[in-house]
Amino acid sequence: MTSKDKINNLIDMYNYENPLKTQQACKELLTEYPKSFIIINILGATLLKINKFDEALNNFNKAIQLNPNFVEA
């Protein structure tokens, strides 16, 4: 499975699965792709769903640091 496929699966998980499961999947993928601003952004959005606002903000800021042109973060 390519990294793009893994990210697409993660997006589907974000949209349709339990946020705690999505959070865990993000953390697992970040061990493989630690500088993926897309995965970090999805983690931030997932943390928002479970009201972890400070952690979410930290992840959004990290995504922006990795790619300042990433508008979604």
BELDA-V868001 format. One record per helix or strand of 3 or more residues. SS is the DSSP state (@ for helix, = for strand). FROM is the first residue (numbers start at 1). TO is the last residue. Records with the same first field share a line. If there is no record, write none. Layout:
SS: FROM-TO, FROM-TO
This chain:
@: 3-16, 19-32, 37-49, 53-66
